[in-house]
Amino acid sequence: MPEPLPAALAEIRELLLDPALVRAVAAGRQRGHTPSVVRAELRPVHLKGGRKLQVITSDGQRPATRNADPGPPAAAAVDELLAEPFGSWRVESTSVTLQLRVTRSGAAQVHRGPGTGGTEPAGHDRAAGHLLDPGDRLFDVVGGGAAKRRQVDAFLRALAATLPATGLPDPLRVADLGCGNAYLTFAAYRWLTAARGLDVELVGVDIRDDQRARNTALAGQLGVSDRVSFRAGSILDAPVAPAPELVLALHACDTATDEALARAVGWGARWILAAPCCHHDLATQLRHAPTPPPYQPLTRHGILRERYADLLTDALRAALLRRRGYRVEVVEFVDSRHTPRNLLLRAAYTGAPPTAEQQREYDELVTTWSVTPHLATLLAGTSPAP
């Protein structure tokens, strides 16, 4: 139930000044208002001068840090931030975790959960080199070790490189197609809201209803059920409305990646991140089609044919997206030591038509190899993005 915003902020003030505080983050903006900073983080630290309340603010380009003494200086720093029209607060203490989101009507939607336990004050900021703190409560809820944290960080860096610094939709609508256990789904939401200060509405789609139930329960534990929801259904048919501006498809198997790309194009999504998984479709076509000379050595051995099919599939996917007005990059998703399926298609809609050379390259590839990409078949029934 919505609560009066002043009362909820007063509760947050008490938590921020309480010695049991572990960490707090403010981000986003209230409807019709813009804070002077895009993000603020507070946490107690032990320095040479004793215990301080560390306040880190960011204007979207670089952080600024100050350390306030306990008592009136810390209270003044807290009051200054509470006066800002932030759209959300997350406060973690040893006794309670409070998540607040300001609704469009100006009320407070508050979720209160268990605290973090006996966490000691930190002596440093977020672990160097990570876009999402490896100690973030997200990992306690969704699980995962160091390898998963590395994959999350690699994914978030790719996402950061894809989205522009300014001018994003408000709210930003996101769909994760084939979301599976959704740990990257939740990581994307956490980073977009906490680090970028965005209002985000996110829908995850997976064919398995047990995954939908599990992920919905996790959203409740994280206090984001009102902004993160899940659907059970196929990538092509699951209901997602309104149409998302950002589409994720991470390790969707075989032609499920094609289905995600086709649906993103049909929606007119502005940004797409897709990490393909297995590539059986073109591998099967190559096995039954005659190999053009002089490329017979590429398909004579099964392992080489499969690896070439992987490359050919993703090259044709990138070419088809360019035909629909997207700028496309094919980059390494995560180091190959962690997964051999480590390519990422990163696309941003520009509306620019493909060049004659790009058209010719695609036509020659499919003709030479006598293949029909599944994505081409799916896109044949969709209109170009608006």
Summary of the structure (lengths in Angstrom):
residues: 386
radius of gyration: 23.5
end to end distance: 38.5
largest distance: 79.7
contacts: 1226
relative contact order: 0.09
helix: 37%
strand: 25%
